[in-house]
């Protein structure tokens, strides 16, 4: 069934179309809310927003993820969570009020970033919508401030205790280079992917949520560990804290070990990619997954199986869970010439082994 166009939904044409990409994180998961280092890159899948100025303060918004629903409607200034997809829109309009957003709008959202995939579907929506409102209403907000607004939307209205990596990646990244991002001061350095390498991204078929559950628990554990160690965040833990870290009760010591080792792996992976040392980078992927599985305990058996099967495929240097975990996607570093075939082989092996329905996100040619 064909999706309704903007005119069918709202009785007029949009002022334009804006978009933002999803992202895959190559290294540095669960480090951003600890003021740590991350290494994300944009993926081809994007969220598109068609938007037109509204009447007064009324907002009407529709999403292709819920095509049978009528547009959600609310008034600017009345934003309150109702625990549905439109909370991300409400969160953004709440956050953008401080940048001068005073008038409502009509918006049609179409996303190719799967929900719960660990590829930043929510941040992609937030940044695409923010770009549209910035242009239509001439809001004075730069790309970094737009990322901060997206994080505020999720933290304060949606109730998801995410860090800022996703929004920064969706706002600043492209598909040619990873962003070495220091989430403490938001310094960014571009790290190109070597020409003979390519990425493979496979959605496991298992979705996750960050509003409740294990993700929020890990954040609390990190805050508890930091408090016991007498530091503001785990980024402040150094060699002088070694004895104190060893004295932490389980699982706090393992949580700290993951964060510290993952920060080191981000820098090492960036260095390996700059030097074209793909075997070394692949080993770091494998080490990171083991840390996420054993020390941080955010993987699940299906993800472990997908990582293991992908790592066995010829042409793959290494694979790991990417994103918050508890489902979602994996990312692998591959020889460019073998990437499409390797993705297909890994996905088919996983399908036969688990009965799950994987979706190849990258490379797009392999996705059919």
HELIX and SHEET records of a PDB file:
HELIX    1   1 UNK A    6  UNK A   10  1                                   5    
HELIX    2   2 UNK A   32  UNK A   34  5                                   3    
HELIX    3   3 UNK A   64  UNK A   66  5                                   3    
HELIX    4   4 UNK A   87  UNK A   96  1                                  10    
HELIX    5   5 UNK A   97  UNK A   99  5                                   3    
HELIX    6   6 UNK A  121  UNK A  136  1                                  16    
HELIX    7   7 UNK A  143  UNK A  152  1                                  10    
HELIX    8   8 UNK A  153  UNK A  158  3                                   6    
HELIX    9   9 UNK A  165  UNK A  172  1                                   8    
HELIX   10  10 UNK A  214  UNK A  229  1                                  16    
HELIX   11  11 UNK A  234  UNK A  236  5                                   3    
HELIX   12  12 UNK A  239  UNK A  241  5                                   3    
HELIX   13  13 UNK A  242  UNK A  246  1                                   5    
HELIX   14  14 UNK A  252  UNK A  275  1                                  24    
HELIX   15  15 UNK A  278  UNK A  294  1                                  17    
HELIX   16  16 UNK A  301  UNK A  312  1                                  12    
HELIX   17  17 UNK A  336  UNK A  338  5                                   3    
HELIX   18  18 UNK A  339  UNK A  354  1                                  16    
HELIX   19  19 UNK A  364  UNK A  367  5                                   4    
SHEET    1   A 5 UNK A  16  UNK A  25  0                                        
SHEET    2   A 5 UNK A  37  UNK A  53 -1                                        
SHEET    3   A 5 UNK A 105  UNK A 111 -1                                        
SHEET    4   A 5 UNK A  58  UNK A  63  1                                        
SHEET    5   A 5 UNK A  72  UNK A  75 -1                                        
SHEET    1   B 4 UNK A  16  UNK A  25  0                                        
SHEET    2   B 4 UNK A  37  UNK A  53 -1                                        
SHEET    3   B 4 UNK A 177  UNK A 182 -1                                        
SHEET    4   B 4 UNK A 187  UNK A 192 -1                                        
SHEET    1   C 4 UNK A 316  UNK A 322  0                                        
SHEET    2   C 4 UNK A 329  UNK A 335 -1                                        
SHEET    3   C 4 UNK A 197  UNK A 203 -1                                        
SHEET    4   C 4 UNK A 359  UNK A 362 -1                                        
END                                                                             
